[in-house]
C-alpha cells in the first residue's frame, strides 16, 4: 500500500515556474515507477511525465517536453515535477501516481495502482 500526497500547486502567471512535490508513504517507494498526470476542466486525464524506479529513465508528454522535469529522491520518498515556462493551457489538477514495481516506464494511467488527491495549478495569461 502506498499513500501519496501532492503539494506545491498554486496560481501563477504565464511564464512563471512551479515545483510540485509528491510525498509517499511506505518503504517500497523506490521500487515504483512514478508518474504525473493532469486533468483540465472538461477534459480527460492526460499523462504528463514518468520516471523509472531506478531513476535511469524518464518520459514526457510532447506538450511539456523541454519545459517540465520529473525527478525523485528515493531517500526522501518524494517525486517532483519542476514546471517552467508555464502556459494557461497547463491549468489543471495535477496528480502523482505510483505504477508498476520494477517495471518499465508507462504513460497509461490504468497501469498505475496508487493515486494522490491532486493539487491545483492555475496559470493566468
FENWO-V624959 format. One record per pair of residues at least 12 apart in sequence whose C-alpha atoms are under 10 Angstrom apart, sorted by the first residue. I is the first residue (numbers start at 1). J is the second residue. D is the distance in whole Angstrom. If there is no record, write none. Layout:
i = <I/I>
j = <J/J>
d = <D/D>
This chain:
i = <1/1/1/1/1/1/1/2/2/2/2/2/2/2/2/2/2/2/2/2/3/3/3/3/3/3/3/3/3/3/3/3/4/4/4/4/4/4/4/4/4/4/4/4/4/4/4/4/4/4/5/5/5/5/5/5/5/5/5/5/5/5/5/5/6/6/6/6/6/6/6/6/6/6/6/6/6/6/6/6/6/6/7/7/7/7/7/7/7/7/7/7/7/7/8/8/8/8/8/8/8/8/9/9/9/9/9/9/9/9/9/10/10/10/10/10/10/11/11/11/11/11/11/12/12/12/12/12/12/12/12/12/13/13/13/13/13/13/13/13/14/14/14/14/14/14/14/14/14/14/14/15/15/15/15/15/15/15/15/15/16/16/16/16/16/16/16/17/17/17/17/17/17/17/17/17/18/18/18/18/18/18/18/18/19/19/19/19/19/19/19/19/20/20/20/20/20/20/20/20/20/20/20/20/21/21/21/21/21/21/21/21/21/21/22/22/22/22/22/22/22/22/22/22/22/22/22/22/23/23/23/23/23/23/23/23/24/24/24/24/24/24/24/24/24/25/25/25/26/27/27/27/28/28/28/29/29/29/29/29/29/29/29/29/29/30/30/30/30/30/30/30/30/30/30/30/30/30/31/31/31/31/31/31/31/31/31/31/32/32/32/32/32/32/32/32/32/32/32/32/32/32/32/33/33/33/33/33/33/33/33/33/33/33/33/33/33/33/33/33/33/33/34/34/34/34/34/34/34/34/34/34/34/34/34/34/34/34/34/34/34/34/34/34/34/35/35/35/35/35/35/35/35/35/35/35/35/35/35/35/35/35/35/35/35/35/35/35/35/35/35/36/36/36/36/36/36/36/36/36/36/36/36/36/36/36/36/36/36/36/37/37/37/37/37/37/37/37/37/37/37/37/37/37/38/38/38/38/38/38/38/38/38/38/38/39/39/39/39/39/39/39/39/40/40/40/40/40/40/40/40/40/41/41/41/43/45/45/45/45/45/46/46/46/46/46/46/47/47/47/47/47/47/47/47/47/47/47/48/48/48/48/48/48/48/48/48/48/48/48/48/48/49/49/49/49/49/49/49/49/49/49/49/49/49/50/50/50/50/50/50/50/50/50/50/50/50/51/51/51/51/51/51/51/51/51/51/52/52/52/52/52/52/52/52/52/52/53/53/53/53/53/53/53/53/53/53/54/54/54/54/55/55/55/55/55/57/57/57/58/58/58/58/59/59/59/60/61/63/63/64/64/64/64/64/64/66/66/66/67/67/67/67/67/68/68/68/68/68/68/69/69/69/69/70/70/79/79/80/81/81/86/86/86/86/86/87/87/87/87/88/88/88/88/88/89/89/89/89/90/90/90/90/91/91/91/91/91/92/92/92/92/92/92/93/93/93/93/93/93/94/94/94/94/94/94/95/95/95/95/95/95/96/96/96/96/96/96/96/97/97/97/97/97/97/97/97/97/98/98/98/98/98/98/99/99/99/99/99/100/100/100/101>
j = <25/26/27/28/29/113/114/24/25/26/27/28/29/32/97/98/113/114/115/116/22/23/24/25/26/29/97/98/114/115/116/117/21/22/23/24/25/26/77/78/79/95/96/97/98/114/115/116/117/118/21/22/23/24/25/78/95/96/97/115/116/117/118/119/20/21/22/23/24/78/79/80/94/95/96/97/115/116/117/118/119/120/19/20/21/22/23/80/94/95/117/118/119/120/20/21/22/80/81/119/120/121/21/92/93/94/118/119/120/121/122/91/119/120/121/122/123/91/120/121/122/123/124/86/87/88/91/121/122/123/124/125/85/86/87/88/122/123/124/125/84/85/86/87/88/89/90/122/123/124/125/83/84/85/86/87/88/123/124/125/83/84/85/86/87/123/124/67/68/82/83/84/85/86/87/123/68/81/82/83/84/85/86/121/68/69/70/80/81/82/83/84/36/70/79/80/81/82/83/94/95/96/119/121/70/71/72/78/79/80/81/82/96/119/34/36/72/77/78/79/80/81/95/96/97/116/118/119/73/76/77/78/79/80/96/116/74/76/77/78/79/96/97/98/116/76/77/78/77/74/75/77/74/77/101/53/73/74/75/76/77/78/79/98/101/52/53/54/55/72/73/74/75/76/77/78/101/102/52/53/54/74/98/99/100/101/102/103/51/52/53/54/97/98/99/100/101/102/103/104/105/112/113/50/51/52/53/54/55/57/58/97/98/99/100/101/102/103/104/105/106/112/49/50/51/52/53/55/58/70/71/72/78/79/80/96/97/98/99/100/101/105/106/112/114/47/48/49/50/51/52/58/59/60/70/71/79/80/81/95/96/97/98/99/105/106/107/108/109/112/115/48/49/50/51/60/70/79/80/81/94/95/96/97/98/107/109/115/116/118/49/50/61/92/93/94/95/96/97/107/108/109/115/118/90/91/92/93/94/95/96/118/119/120/121/90/91/92/93/94/95/118/120/89/90/91/92/93/94/120/121/122/91/92/93/92/92/93/94/95/109/61/94/95/107/108/109/59/60/61/62/63/94/95/106/107/108/109/60/61/62/63/64/65/68/69/70/81/94/95/96/107/61/62/64/65/68/69/70/71/81/96/105/106/107/69/70/71/79/81/96/97/98/99/105/106/107/69/70/71/72/79/80/99/104/105/106/71/72/99/100/101/102/103/104/105/106/72/74/98/99/100/101/102/103/104/105/72/74/102/103/70/71/72/73/74/71/104/105/70/71/105/106/105/106/107/107/107/89/90/83/84/85/86/87/90/83/84/85/82/83/84/85/86/81/82/83/84/85/86/81/82/83/84/82/83/96/97/96/94/96/121/122/123/124/125/122/123/124/125/121/122/123/124/125/122/123/124/125/121/122/123/124/120/121/122/123/124/118/119/120/121/122/123/117/118/119/120/121/122/116/117/118/119/120/121/115/116/117/118/119/120/112/114/115/116/117/118/119/109/111/112/113/114/115/116/117/118/111/112/113/114/115/116/111/112/113/114/115/112/113/114/113>
d = <8/7/10/9/10/9/8/7/6/6/9/8/8/10/9/8/9/6/9/10/10/8/6/5/7/10/9/9/7/7/7/10/10/6/6/5/7/10/10/9/10/9/7/7/8/7/6/5/8/9/8/5/5/7/9/9/9/8/10/9/5/7/8/9/7/6/4/6/9/10/9/9/8/7/7/10/10/6/7/6/6/10/9/6/5/6/8/10/10/10/10/8/6/9/5/6/9/10/9/7/9/9/9/10/9/8/9/5/5/5/8/10/8/6/5/6/8/9/8/6/5/6/7/8/10/9/10/8/6/5/6/9/9/8/8/8/8/5/5/6/10/7/5/5/6/10/9/9/6/6/5/10/7/4/5/6/9/9/9/9/8/6/6/6/8/8/10/9/9/7/5/4/6/6/10/10/10/8/6/5/7/9/8/9/9/9/10/7/6/4/6/8/10/9/8/6/5/6/8/9/10/9/8/9/10/10/9/7/6/5/7/9/9/10/10/9/9/8/5/5/6/9/9/6/9/8/9/10/10/8/6/5/7/9/9/9/10/9/5/6/8/10/10/9/9/10/7/9/8/10/10/8/9/9/9/8/10/7/9/9/6/8/10/8/9/9/6/7/9/9/9/5/8/10/7/9/9/9/9/5/7/9/9/9/8/5/5/8/9/7/5/9/9/6/6/6/4/6/7/10/10/9/10/7/6/5/5/8/9/10/10/8/6/5/6/6/7/7/7/7/8/8/9/6/5/7/7/10/10/9/9/8/10/7/10/7/6/5/6/8/9/9/9/8/10/8/8/6/4/6/9/9/9/10/8/10/9/10/9/8/6/5/6/7/9/8/8/10/9/8/9/5/5/6/9/9/8/9/9/8/7/6/4/6/9/9/10/10/10/10/7/9/10/9/8/6/5/6/8/9/10/8/10/9/9/9/6/5/4/6/9/8/9/9/9/10/9/5/5/7/8/9/10/8/8/6/4/6/9/10/10/10/8/7/8/9/9/9/9/9/8/9/10/10/9/9/8/10/8/6/10/10/10/10/9/6/7/7/6/5/9/8/7/9/9/10/9/9/9/9/10/8/6/10/8/9/8/8/6/10/8/9/10/9/8/9/7/9/10/10/9/9/10/9/7/7/7/10/7/7/8/9/10/10/9/7/9/10/9/9/9/9/8/8/7/6/9/9/9/10/9/9/7/6/8/9/9/10/9/8/10/10/8/7/9/9/10/9/8/7/8/7/10/7/8/8/9/9/10/9/8/9/10/9/10/9/10/9/9/8/6/5/6/8/7/5/4/6/9/9/6/5/7/8/6/9/8/10/9/10/9/10/9/7/9/10/9/6/8/8/10/7/5/6/6/9/8/9/10/8/7/7/10/8/5/5/5/8/10/8/6/6/7/9/9/6/5/4/6/8/9/9/5/5/6/7/7/6/7/4/7/9/10/8/6/6/8/7/9/8/10/6/7/5/4/6/10/10/9/6/6/5/7/9/6/4/6/7/9/7/8/10/10>
